[in-house]
Amino acid sequence: MPARGENYGQFLNLLELVMWLEESASGVSLAEIARRFGVTRRTAERMRDAVANYFGGDFEERREGTQKFFKLRARRLDAVTLASITEEELAAFPTAVQALRRNNLAAQAEALERAGAKLRSLLKMKPAKAANLEDLLRFEGLALRPGPRRQYDEAVARVLREALMSFRQVKITYAGREGPPRDITLIPLGFLYGDRQHYLVARFADAQKAGKPYHFILSRILAVEKLEADFEEDPAFNLEAHAARSFGAFQEEPFEVEWLFSPAVAAEAEKFLFHPSQETNRHDDGSLTVRFTAGGRLEMAWHLQTWGREVRVVKPADFWETLPEL
């Protein structure tokens, strides 16, 4: 199965090919497609056929010697085709861009970002649709780290997104660590996609319990119902600021962090964005100091273990002694 970054690249190549086939006055040959995208002739044929299959392409063919040149008879990326693109689909672009950047795939992130900008420009979105997209983007957050991720029911997430967009409370059936599943009424605030779990960030709707945001593991939400009861958006809450309090998705009081990476891994560690607030300092002996402020001791420990003995925790000095059980 292709890696996720490869799928993004294939999509971008196909989109670029559609535009090229539309704009070329003389047409495009299979050899030119192969050279431009660095693929074999057979793959170039598949890309041409994919344009026909997925975009309804009707090709005008021109022969020059032994080569055939192809051009789309009609523009396919028109307003009618683009009108079917939803705000949720567009919102996936910035989310994917963040994921690629967090995984040190800057070139792919920039390419995907350009593609998303082109689509938004081509859409010429009406103000209401643009506002919906901006609202949706505010509710999607990333707290990504290396490692496996638990799957969740996308149908559940879809209802939660609808509730977020319409400022409606939800009732979820939640399976906790202990006891039978229970029903909880919540005020949804957004999503955080973590390294081992994905979370709904929400407050309890019950006035007795309302207060700080809590994280509910998406894979443990067995059912969700969007309620008639609405809620007012809290202008003081910002999902990005909330996520930045932690090294991942676990929320605890932020503290001062300082890690020292050995010269053997310093160059590799320097490529990582461990936290948005980080500061780095490369020393004369080649070692690297990384400093930031955040909570989330357990997720820090999970990540630090991947570096083995090549990293030392300078601050907090009692980090390993005060760590919750792994």
CORSUL-V674234 format. One line per field, one symbol per residue. ss: DSSP state (h for helix, s for strand, l for the rest). phi: phi as a letter, one per 20 degrees, with the letter a starting at -180 (. if undefined). psi: psi as a letter, one per 40 degrees, with the letter a starting at -180 (. if undefined). A space follows every 50 residues. Layout:
ss->???
phi->???
psi->???
This chain:
ss->lllhhhhhhhhhhhhhhhhhhhhllllsshhhhhhhhlllhhhhhhhhhh hhhhhlllssssssllssssssllllllhhhhllllhhhhhhhhhhhhhh hhlllhhhhhhhhhhhhhhhhhhlllhhhhhhhhhhhhlsssllllllll lllhhhhhhhhhhhhhlssssssslllllllssssssssssssllllsss sssslllllllllsssshhhssssssssssllllllllhhhhhhlsllll llllsssssssllllhhhhlllllllllsssslllllsssssssslhhhh hhhhhllhhhssssslllllllllll
phi->.ffgfffffffffffffgffffeffdncefffffffdmcfffffffffff fffedmfdeedcdcmeddddbffcfeeefffffffeffffffffffffff ffdmdfffffffffffffffffflgfgfffffffffffedcccebfpfce fceffffffffffffdldfcddddeffcmfgcececdfcqccdefdcdce ebdfffgfdgqffdddfffeeebbceeffdbefefeecfffffffcepdf dbgfbfdbddefgfcgffffeedfagefccbeefenfcdccacaeogfff fgfgffeleecceecffdgffeffff
psi->hiiddddddddddddddddddddhdeihidddddddefiidddddddddd ddddefhhihihhhbeiihihhdihdfadddddehidddddddddddddd ddffgddddddddddddddddddfiiddddddddddddehihgiiiiihh iihddddddddddddefiiihihhhadiiiiihhhihidaihhaddiiih hiihdhddeibiiihhhdeehdiihhidhaihhheehhdddddeeigbeh hihiihhhihhiddeddddeeigdideiiihhideeihhhiihiafdddd dddddeebeeihhdhidfdddehih.
